Amino acid sequence: MKPKLLTTLPGYSAAQFVADAFAGVTVAMVALPLSIAIAIASGADPAKGLVTAIVAGFLISLLGGSRVQIGGPTGAFIVVVYGVIAQHGYDGLVLATLMAGAILILAGLLRAGNLIAFVPEAVVNGFTIGIAIIIASSQLKDFFGLTAGTVPTEFVGKLEALWAARGSLNLSALGMGLAALILIVLLRRLFPRFPGLILVMAAVSAAIAMLHLPVETIASRYGALPATLPAPQLPQITLARVTELLPSALVIAFLAAIESLLSAMVADRMIEGSHRPNAEVLAQGWANVGSALFGGLPATGAIARTATNIRAGGTTPIAGIVHTVTILIVMMVAAPLAGYLAMPAMAALLLTTAWNMSEPHKWRGYWSAPISDRVLLALTLVLTVMADLTVAIGVGVGLGLALRLRDSRFQAEEWRTPDR
């Protein structure tokens, strides 16, 4: 379970550092607005997203089992984080994240990382699309500039509340949101290696400020962002609280393990490398413990940011460390400027994130899959959107494993002896 950083340091050259530094700064420009947007969508203070990107991202790169993995807050957690905050408060989320980190550390020590291969792909696809739908629906209020008061967390109730508030449509907010959405899509297609997100956010927000448009910004809703990291502290821990939050902690741990290992596998294909799954799970555990101690959000490996790192030339975990240091420097130097970021632009960013999470290029392939896989995907998707993520994962994984047993798909050669 040796971290990849220790493997890559011997023989590390100045040329490699230059490439990693460029990649790290590039990824930071993508991670900055995205981390803030994910925190807001999760029902948390925007600064929590930056804290998570810095603390958890650093630990994932320092201790992880992938050469190029970039960690931080991701869209996959938005649904569960929003629900935990709504039900247990932010202190409850911090404790659940701490517990999830401990669970992941235990899983890593027990070498459970290799077991990811036995989670049915249809279940992963189903709850990923379901999460994407929930994220997109949660951004409609800010994208259209609606004045809807308290919006229910339940999917159907949320849509009903937004429809009832349709008369409060803010055309300025909608126009700026559409402009941001179009620019994000164009820049990603025309210049996929260019960190255009931060420029789009800055350009749209600057236009709103100069034109004095009646559009909400981060500062107008949340106040000024802090310029330093908070002091670490333990949340209040009681047996009753631990018991109450255990289901949420298990879901957070499951999502962190799934997404980080999927991201590492995608990265392996891009760089023709091989990650260490148990080291990666262990790193996710320490990252979530660290994030919780600083009052941050749950964290995991981020597929999009990891791919950006690779395309920008990152080859070792040093790139990920540079990415966290860059975010910290920007937070310390330019925190007041982040307050000008417009809420419709942040909503546009998360709408594109949700679209990318759903992986539309794979939809046709889903329909050509066996009927059992299609039913499993649809069931997991519907349960994720209409019921609860915990229920969706439990039912999906249980039913999927039962189907695999029925079809005798477990072959001896699929098991790999843990060697890390």
C-alpha angles and dihedrals in degrees: 000000000000113000115249090233090070090049094051100043098075106089093008108163137207090245090056090050092052090051092046092047092052091048092047093053090046092052091046090058088056095041096049100069092031094055091050092047093049091051092051093047089050091058093252135119110278091237089065089068092056092046090052093048091051102042102031094035091054094050093046091054093042097049106019130118097229127081095217108023116138115201136196141101113334138192092249090073098049095090098047094040092051090050094048093049092048093050104032106017127242092292087059090053092051091052092046090051091049090050091047089053091052090049091052092048089053091047091051093049089050088051093239094148093096091059090075087087090070097058105102112251091222090061092051091048092046099053092039091057090043091053090048090054092050092048092050093049091049091058098053093087094059095035091057094034092236123176100219105145113213110005117204117245092223111098101233093040090051093054091047091052092048092049090050089054095050091112090067093063111151108213092194091055092046092049093050091044091052091047091053092046093051093046093049092051093045095048092047091052099041099036108019093168095049117096093232098155096082091047093050092049091048095046096049093043091048091051090052092050095047093046092044091229119180094247127133119245133191091260095049091052105032106016127233120340117241118253097214139048116263121248113266117252140164119251119236107279122199131158092243092051093047091050091048094050099039095097091052091047091052091051092049091049092048093050092046092051094044097047096041094050093044089051091049091051091050089049091050090057091049096049098027089238138128126239128207105240098195093048088049093052090047091051091050088054095053090043092056092045089051093046091050093050089056092045095254135142130265113284140198141158111301115220097201094047091045090053090048089052092052094046090049091055104263112156107165139033088264087082090059092048091050088050091057094044090051092053090049092051092048090048091052096044107031107024094124091057091059088064089072093062107119121236095225089054090050089049090052089052092053092045089058089045090054091048092051091046090057090057097215091190087070098050095092090052091053091060092052091054122102115286092248091058092048092051091047092050093047093046093050091046094050093045091049093052101035104030125017137306091235091055092044094052094043095048094039097049093042094049092042094053090046090054091049091052091048091052092045091235095149105101123182092235091059090070114086122200107241106247100169 
